[in-house]
């Protein structure tokens, strides 16, 4: 199995000169974006995020009614 770099080289070698010239600006842009992402400092993000748990749960809370749910569904045949 080849590495991604080897595969990329093989694909480029198969391109015509015109196709390679057409692809070159897009490859340069991809390279610039990858370099910008690599330079961007990674900030430590707290977990959980500040918005986590910011909304109320929706009724019904099934954990409060688990015994009733199991009692109603026990023995019921699947559809």
N, C-alpha and C positions, 0 to 999 in steps of 0.2 A: 504494500500500500504506500502511496506517495504522500509526501507532506503537502499541506496547502500551497506552500511556496513553489514546490516542484510542479504541482498541478497548474498553478497560475502561469508559470513559465511555459509549460507545454501548450496551454490555451493561447497564450500570446504568440508563440511561435507558429501556430496554425492560422493566425489572422493574416488577411491581406494587408498590404501597406496602407491602403485607404481606410480599411476598418480600424487599423491600429491608430491612424491619425485621428479618426473620429472619436475613438475611445479615450485618447490621451487626456483631454481636458477633464473628463469625468473621473479618471483615475487620479489626476492631480488634486481634484476637489476632495475625493475620498481620503487621500493621504493627508491633506491639510486638516480635515475634520478629525481624523484619528490622532494626529499630533496635538491638536487643540484639546481633545479629551484627555490625552495622557498628561498634558501640562496642568490641567485644571486640578486645583487642590481638592482632595477628598475631605469633606467635612464630616465629623462624627455626628451622626444623627441619633438623637435619643429614641429609645424604644420604651414604651409605646409612643407614637407621635402625639402631639398636643391635642389633635382632634379626636383621638381614639376615645370612645365611650361618650362622645358629646351628644348623642341622641338617645332618647328613651327607647326601650324595647317595645315591640308591638304586642298587644294582647292577642291571643292568650299566651301566657307563659307556660309552655308545655311541661316544664320541669315541676311546676306546682300541681299539675293535673295528671302526672304520669300514672298513678294508680288507677284513676278513672279511665284513662286511655287504654291501658293494658287490659283492664277488666272488660271493656267494651269490645276490644279487638281479639281477645284470646279465643282461640278455637274457630275463628272466622276463616272460611275458605278463601284462598286467593282468587281473584277474578281472572 
